[in-house]
């Protein structure tokens, strides 16, 4: 039976041997909250070993599923260090069933998972040094393992293959038992292996990264993982028999009780082309935590057989059986006598064989003149049929012209930079546009549907007008950076907030402007009065008038969230209140832009201006 001893327990028991008094509780080692006890790390389904990963990906999009049973005898035994007397097994039996699956991609990458269920755990609940160690019982889910692997060299049937991979354990197991550390673990690894007619082999080097903890004075934590195995093939490769050795050594505190080594002698047999069964049994070789006296494994797997590719000695992708030149890499051909053979020489790769190519080292074009056949044509970078030597616009395709300064240049009568062939308005200077119907035509800078060449206000949206000096100009409303300026006043009944009907067209235009400018997300409607009356009277009157304008705009389809109303009374005059003209200017409504969107949203549907 594999033995395992604890430094702190040995010290306590040594004290017991020297004197009959029992050890004090504070001198006893403390039991951890949880620990992943098993050191058996199963290889993914489809691999050739039980515990050593293989460096290949067995078949693109070929699923592999394995049911595996793993039994360990006495993986955790308490012994007294002084005389090696056995005090009892903390874990005497541990039986785990695993659902293991993998999916390869492109014969180069594979992903896998391993879901364990520990169905049986038992032990003697031994005591030593005044400390009782409770043995587990009952079934427990273990830590779910995810894995990925990438092949670096070689394929499934090659004698040498290399891959890198990694496992990641998620803490899905009970953290108060011997199936989980209660934390995430990871193991990157490097695998090498190969296959010949007589055997398969695999070797792996990795590091299991896990949290540090102590059990009875023995440090557990990050471990160096080494493994190797050989499988001898028989019965046309259906039977595989051979040994596997797996080792793990805790790097934080190198000690014989922190070193694990196990040997398995196993056999696999392919019962059907897609079904494989296997058994393995072997002893533990060290006294490290988790190393059993004996481990036995059994598995059944859906793992389709991987057939070697047909022979292709020249590596040209054409199987020797149909390759007319099996020892020389070639190309496919409809002629069986040429299939797989090299093509006739064409050193410049221009499609004209060297035998008839007048310029065999420079790619060229066909010509009826044998002296030019296969030679490059004179340079014509814009491909307009006019060689660069006489092309006045060698980088822009054009037309022939008797004028050397225009020969090879595109025609452009209005000289707006848009060639006539693409210019929808070839006699009027315009601007380029992705719309063929507008390309080369005058633009519409303000988007009011009046072209800039006829728009008297090309940067402000406006209306049609018979007067060319007013055509395309706004009638009563203009938008500046900070204000929506009205060129007329909103008129109210005297001393009231009632808007006169004469101002309806003005408010219609204000509402339309706000619809055309959705980037204005908040605007303040200011109400102002002259100085007649008290401060409070004028403040209330100005507020009511601002509210009336806001309500009028809401009725015209403007979202109320874009509007706010504020009455300022007589506090902000524009002119001298001593004259009637000044008081008239001071009785006003203003629209101040408070906030704009960073990116202009799409305009609301409305009448074009």
Secondary structure, DSSP 4 states (H G I P E B T S, - for coil): ----B-HHHHHHHHHHHH-SSPPPGGGSPPPPS--B-----PPPTT-SSSSS--SS--STT-EEEEEEEEEEEEEEEEE-TTT--EEEEEEEEEEEEEEEEEEEETTTEEEEEEEEEEEEEE----EETTEE-PPP-S-EE--EEEEEEEEEE--TTSS-EEEEEEEEEE--S-TTTTB--SS-EEEEEEEEEEE-SSEEEEEEEEEEE---EEETTEEE--EEEEEEEEEEEETTTTEEEEEEEEEEEESSS--GGGEEEEEEEEEEEEEETTEEEEEEEEEB-S--TT--SEEEEEEEEE-PPPPPPPP-TT-SSS-GGG-TTTTS--B--SSTTTTTBPPPP-TT-SSS-GGG-TTTTS--B--SSTTTTTBPPPP-TT-SSS-GGG-TTTTS--B--SSTTTTTBPP-TT-SSS-TTT-TTTTS--B--SSTTTTTB---TT-SSS-TTT-TTTTS--B--SSTTTTTB-SSEEE-SSEEEESSPPPB-TTS-PBPGGGHHHHHHHHHHHHH-TTEEEEEEEEE--SSS-HHHHHHHHHHHHHHHHHHHHHTT--GGGEEEEE-TTSS-SS-TTSHHHHHHHSEEEEEEEEE-SSPPPPPS----
